[in-house]
Amino acid sequence: MKRVLVCGSNGLLGQRLAYLLDSDDGYEVLHSSHHRSFAEEDILIDYTQLDISNRSDVRSLVSSYRPDVILNAAAMTNVDACEREREQAWRMNVTGVENLVEMCRRISAKLIHVSTDYVFDGKQGNYSETDRVHPVNYYGKTKLAGENVILTGGIDHAILRTILVYGTGVNVRNNFALWVINSLNDGTPIRCATDQISNPTYVADLAMAMKLSMDSNTTGVYHIAGADAVSRYEFAVRAASVFGYDPSLITRVQSADLGQFAPRPLHTTFDCSKAKRDLQYHPMGVTQGLKSLQEELTGIHLN
Ligand SMILES: NC(=O)c1ccc[n+]([C@@H]2O[C@H](COP(=O)([O-])OP(=O)(O)OC[C@H]3O[C@@H](n4cnc5c(N)ncnc54)[C@H](OP(=O)(O)O)[C@@H]3O)[C@@H](O)[C@H]2O)c1
């Protein structure tokens, strides 16, 4: 039986991994995150507090638990906050990864890590794993630096780059889909960019890709994203249609009109054929993902 350590278990992806791995007898799993307790009280899991940026804490936990695999879902993910609070962003997204890599090397564990479309500048679109990286904001720079630490770290690894992850969980950070749904539910008008185009990724698909990667022992960089390429505006209109809200509340704007603090790459769609071939990764399209989210939200109070 493989021993697995999950980092960042309180996040959107981390909570989904807890559900997914909880029902799998093939793994012994220890979940961990920055916060002292696990957010989702309804499932019983083994949980411990771990700040991945704290080298001595990572050393002592990893050397006592001795995982075969570390799944890293921990990161500072707020793009504008990363632009403003650069030291903290570096500590979470680079120093934290360095600490995990150091310990994976020591005990010969594999690291499965999550990165982002924001390592690209968004000028080209339909990116494959070998396309040239060129981040346009600090979040993207830290995530690229984290990738490089892994690639040069001499460890067994998989890096799953993903895009605009949506879903729900307990006290999860607001994501684009939840913001759209909550706003439309309240009757609040929203402005969404027509020129930010990507493949929104349902969190269950991303968690499944991590598990497929762990099961299949594949190595290297993989692009993991949703099946459909849409603009933020189209995604919001699709959400209005699935949830039965008034689409006239959604106004089309250009990215430049939004005044976002950090620059955004505009066209970051992914070619996921490598993951489809090697991992048997078959993601949902936007409508299917939003319908699944709607089912999940029944009974869950939105933030
Ligand atoms: N969300 C997206 O749209 C998106 C897009 C592309 C890539 N990604 C990548 O996907 C991964 C998962 O993202 P997500 O959406 O699940 O993020 P998230 O919801 O923001 O969760 C990240 C979690 O990381 C934990 N964390 C932060 N710093 C930590 C530290 N120093 N030590 C331990 N835990 C720490 C936090 O845990 P506590 O709550 O316990 O503090 C937080 O819950 C990240 O690598 C992100 O860069 C996300």
The ligand as a Tripos MOL2 file, in Angstrom:
@<TRIPOS>MOLECULE
LIG
   48    52     1     0     0
SMALL
NO_CHARGES

@<TRIPOS>ATOM
      1 N1         -7.6050   27.9220   -8.5070 N.am      1 LIG1
      2 C1         -7.1850   28.1190   -9.7560 C.2       1 LIG1
      3 O1         -7.8700   28.7360  -10.5810 O.2       1 LIG1
      4 C2         -5.8590   27.5630  -10.1830 C.ar      1 LIG1
      5 C3         -5.4600   27.7460  -11.5070 C.ar      1 LIG1
      6 C4         -4.2170   27.2250  -11.9080 C.ar      1 LIG1
      7 C5         -3.4240   26.5520  -10.9940 C.ar      1 LIG1
      8 N2         -3.8320   26.4020   -9.7090 N.ar      1 LIG1
      9 C6         -2.9540   25.6970   -8.7700 C.3       1 LIG1
     10 O2         -3.6830   24.6300   -8.2070 O.3       1 LIG1
     11 C7         -3.2080   24.3750   -6.8800 C.3       1 LIG1
     12 C8         -4.3860   24.2710   -5.9330 C.3       1 LIG1
     13 O3         -5.1020   25.4940   -5.9770 O.3       1 LIG1
     14 P1         -6.4480   25.7250   -5.1730 P.3       1 LIG1
     15 O4         -7.3730   26.4680   -6.0630 O.co2     1 LIG1
     16 O5         -6.9030   24.4740   -4.5240 O.co2     1 LIG1
     17 O6         -5.9010   26.7570   -4.0730 O.3       1 LIG1
     18 P2         -6.5890   27.3040   -2.7390 P.3       1 LIG1
     19 O7         -8.0250   26.9450   -2.7070 O.co2     1 LIG1
     20 O8         -6.1790   28.7180   -2.6200 O.co2     1 LIG1
     21 O9         -5.8800   26.4240   -1.6160 O.3       1 LIG1
     22 C9         -4.5370   26.5040   -1.3270 C.3       1 LIG1
     23 C10        -4.3610   25.9660    0.0710 C.3       1 LIG1
     24 O10        -2.9650   25.9670    0.3120 O.3       1 LIG1
     25 C11        -2.7940   26.0530    1.6900 C.3       1 LIG1
     26 N3         -1.5320   26.7080    1.9500 N.ar      1 LIG1
     27 C12        -1.1370   27.9420    1.5880 C.ar      1 LIG1
     28 N4          0.0970   28.1660    2.0140 N.ar      1 LIG1
     29 C13         0.5030   27.0510    2.6650 C.ar      1 LIG1
     30 C14         1.6660   26.6800    3.3430 C.ar      1 LIG1
     31 N5          2.7060   27.5040    3.4540 N.pl3     1 LIG1
     32 N6          1.7220   25.4450    3.8890 N.ar      1 LIG1
     33 C15         0.6950   24.5990    3.7870 C.ar      1 LIG1
     34 N7         -0.4570   24.9060    3.1850 N.ar      1 LIG1
     35 C16        -0.5450   26.1190    2.6240 C.ar      1 LIG1
     36 C17        -3.9410   26.8590    2.2630 C.3       1 LIG1
     37 O11        -4.3140   26.1260    3.3910 O.3       1 LIG1
     38 P3         -4.9850   26.6920    4.7560 P.3       1 LIG1
     39 O12        -6.3980   27.0080    4.3590 O.co2     1 LIG1
     40 O13        -4.8560   25.5320    5.6790 O.co2     1 LIG1
     41 O14        -4.2180   27.9220    5.1640 O.co2     1 LIG1
     42 C18        -4.9890   26.8220    1.1590 C.3       1 LIG1
     43 O15        -6.1830   26.2640    1.6000 O.3       1 LIG1
     44 C19        -2.2030   25.4840   -6.5790 C.3       1 LIG1
     45 O16        -0.9070   25.0100   -6.8000 O.3       1 LIG1
     46 C20        -2.5270   26.5540   -7.6070 C.3       1 LIG1
     47 O17        -1.3840   27.3450   -7.9050 O.3       1 LIG1
     48 C21        -5.0420   26.8860   -9.2810 C.ar      1 LIG1
@<TRIPOS>BOND
     1     1     2 1
     2     2     3 2
     3     2     4 1
     4     4     5 ar
     5     4    48 ar
     6     5     6 ar
     7     6     7 ar
     8     7     8 ar
     9     8     9 1
    10     8    48 ar
    11     9    10 1
    12     9    46 1
    13    10    11 1
    14    11    12 1
    15    11    44 1
    16    12    13 1
    17    13    14 1
    18    14    15 2
    19    14    16 1
    20    14    17 1
    21    17    18 1
    22    18    19 2
    23    18    20 1
    24    18    21 1
    25    21    22 1
    26    22    23 1
    27    23    24 1
    28    23    42 1
    29    24    25 1
    30    25    26 1
    31    25    36 1
    32    26    27 ar
    33    26    35 ar
    34    27    28 ar
    35    28    29 ar
    36    29    30 ar
    37    29    35 ar
    38    30    31 1
    39    30    32 ar
    40    32    33 ar
    41    33    34 ar
    42    34    35 ar
    43    36    37 1
    44    36    42 1
    45    37    38 1
    46    38    39 2
    47    38    40 1
    48    38    41 1
    49    42    43 1
    50    44    45 1
    51    44    46 1
    52    46    47 1
@<TRIPOS>SUBSTRUCTURE
     1 LIG1         1 GROUP 0 **** ****
